């Protein structure tokens, strides 16, 4: 006989997934409703309105795609790419390569530009490349968790609008933990994630897109229904390559007042997303961003006081992920294993050229709190001492406490 589930209680300090908000887990035990029950469609409408506030947009369309964050990225890209479309992807980490792969699978002519991992692009360099290759779409990552860097977007968004290029942004890691201003930055389509700063289990991908994207979707729908006069070969390619499940035009019908059936909604996940969004908006976006910055500062000061080196350019640091260079001679995976086995703490390694060279610690959503930061600093120090690494014993926690006590004193003024 199989036993009941009895998973270990972890302190999850990775760049995702993170610890789920307890109130979100409680919401997931709410009784199931039919997907067209008026109570449930009210929940759908509330979720859309809260997503607009989260993305800081007036877009009509803001809803979740059922699936992980990658599902949201694929839904956006496959719905707007026609075979042969030029797509520019500036890559500064692992997930720029993901944007490239997805775009190529749908027949795009992808042009990439690269920079050293640990840095971001000067917006002017991206704009110059746009003028050179004249893309239909520019697709970028906002917060790159593989390198702990965050790309400035406002200038690039303005340049895209001036050149009539669509600006698609992966904000999976940053949404709910750092500023994402869809309308102000002239982002045409933006994809978020649940399992990071929203502290909702993985399984939904919040997206939003504007009328510029919607016009493409509606035109493609006309072509596929034979209501337009496109080139016949192009129309066949569209039908062959376009996804059914990730077709945003069909999802628009599903999330519109018409409620045209497309799939069976993931009821429990929608409960979770709604509750996660409610918690975010109740805290307030500015207060939430400030909380993430406070705990980031405490973690960073503790890491530096311990004698460890941060990885990456601090001027473009992603506030919800801190990357640490693994000291020479230290087995990074052995450290991670000991943290998990002896302290029940999980931190992350990285990908590609950074694999085995850095650790990544996430301070995201519900995991982003004083208890967790102090716990991970104390445990990391202890484990590094056991591994013979030269650390400044006793300094990390004191440096972090200095940050917290200073913040408390300022708040009392």
Protein Blocks (a to p, Z undefined) as FASTA:
>chain_A
ZZdddddddddfbebdadddfklmmmmmpccddfkbfklmmmmmmmmmmmmmmnopabfb
dcddeddfklmmmmmmmmmpcghiacddddfbfklmmmmmmmmmnopacddddddehiac
dfklmmmmmmmnopabdcddfbdcknopacdfklmmmmmmmnopacdddfklmgopaccd
fklnopabdcddfklmnopaehiacddddfklmmmmmmmmmmmnopaccdfklmmmmmmm
pcfklmmklmmmmmmmnlpafbdcdfklmmmmmmmmmmmmmnopklmmmmmmmmmmmmmm
mmmmnopacedjfklccfkbccddddehiafklmmmmmmmmnopacdddehjlgokaccd
ddehjllcfklmmmmmmmmmmmmmmnopacdehklmmmmmmmmmmmmmmmmZZ
